[in-house]
Amino acid sequence: MEGVFEMETKNIEIIEVEKPRMNLANLTRSFGMLIGLIIFGVGLVMCLSIVLIIPGLFGVLTGLVVMALNIPKAIVTCPACEFDNKANSTNNNVECERCKTNIPIKWKEEERSKRGFWTRSIFEKK
């Protein structure tokens, strides 16, 4: 048949990724989320008064955008092109920035042996 194109498909396996760890980059992102939450709260308080409702709406929207941009991220390597992508811990897939491949992600919890002393002792199942 003429005019029919065959599409090449690749079977991409599900990648298991640990939830984002608290490193310096994610610590600054958490600080950014806190700032976004404060801006959001101030915007809500401003919306309660009739005079400040329009600046309050801008504060609420700005706070939501700042919080959304500062979600902690984990590094996911694309199996097709070996490019490192950043994935939010709220998504179950990520699109590779280089080759546009959709990479399915399965989030796994941190292993017990890698947790700190206090975390092990507090949350230890008896």
N, C-alpha and C positions, 0 to 999 in steps of 0.2 A: 504494500500500500504506500502510495506516495503521500507525503505531507504528515505522516505519523512519526513522531519522534520517540525514541526509546529513552526513558529516563533512568540514569544510573542511580541506584539506591545502595546505601551502605547501612549495614546493621550495626548500630552503635550500642554497646553494652552500657548498662547502668553503672555509674561510678559511685563508689562509697566514699564519702568525704566526712571527716570529723567536723563537728560544729566549730565555729570560729573560736580560737583561743584568745585569751586576754594578753595581747602583745601591745607594743607602743602604738601601733597604727589603730588597732581596735579600741585602745584606751582613749585616744583622742576622738575617735568616732563616738564613743559612749559619752564623752564630755560634750560633743556637739549635739548629741540627742538630748542631753540635759538642758543645754541652752535653748534648743528648739521647744522643749516642753515648757520652759519658763516663759518664752515668748508667747506660746500658745495660751498659757494660763493668764498672762497679763492681757492678752487680746480678748479672752473671754470676760475678764473683769471689766475691761473697757466697754465691751458690748452691752453690759448691764445698764449703762447710763445712756440716755438719749443723745447727749451731746457728742460722745466719743464712739458711737456705733460704727461709723465708717472706718476710722483708724483701727478700731478693734477688729473689724473683719479682716483688714490687711494684716494685723498682728496674728490672728488665728491662721490665716493662709500661709503666712511666712513661717510660723512655727511648725506647721504640718510639713512644709517643704523641707525645712532644715532637719526635722526628725527623719523624714524619708531618705534624705541623702546621706545620713550618718548611721545607717544600719550597719552593724558589724559584718564583715565579709570574710570569706574563706577563698583560698586560691584553688582553682580547678584547672587541671591540664587537659587540653583538648586531645582526644585520642587520634584524631585525624591529622592535625598539623603540629602538635606539641606546643601550642601557644598557651601561656598562663592567663586565665581569665579570673575575674573576681565575681563570686556568687554570693548573693544575700542568703542569709540562713532562713529566710521566709519562702524562698522559691524552691521548687522541685526540679527545675531545669535551668540551664543557662545557654545562651546562644554565643558561640565563639565569635570574637570580634574580628578575627582574621578570615576564617573560611566560612562563617555563617552556619556551621553545623550545630544542630540542637543537641545538647548534651544532657541526658537525664541524670539526676542526682538522687542518691539515697543518703540521707543524713544519718550518721551513727554517733552515738554518745561516746564521750571520752573514756578511754580504758581506765579501769580502777587503779592500775599500777602507776599511771601517769598523773594521778591527782595528788595534791599536796597532803601533808600530814594531817592538817586540821580537817580538811574535807573528808579524808578517809575515816578519821575517828568520829566525826559527827554523824555521817550518813552510813556508817557501817551497819549492815543488816546482821542481826543476832539470831 
